[in-house]
């Protein structure tokens, strides 16, 4: 036996029905930070700070990101 149920609702209605949290303020804060970064330009320090807020990383991983960003921005040492 197969039963199919269709719900016609907005994403907001579905979120409330499922009891999921409203992440609109978090999303808005993220968008504002990304707009600021785009308008002011990314510095290696700002990029490092963003990566730290995205999740726990070891110092080795942070060094990898710093090196990669320096090379992309032309700040790395050329051989």
DAWO-V897035 format. One record per helix or strand. SS is the DSSP state (helix for helix, strand for strand). FROM is the first residue (numbers start at 0). LEN is the number of residues. Records with the same first field share a line. If there is no record, write none. Layout:
# DAWO-V897035
SS = FROM-LEN + FROM-LEN
This chain:
# DAWO-V897035
helix = 10-8 + 23-17 + 43-11 + 58-15
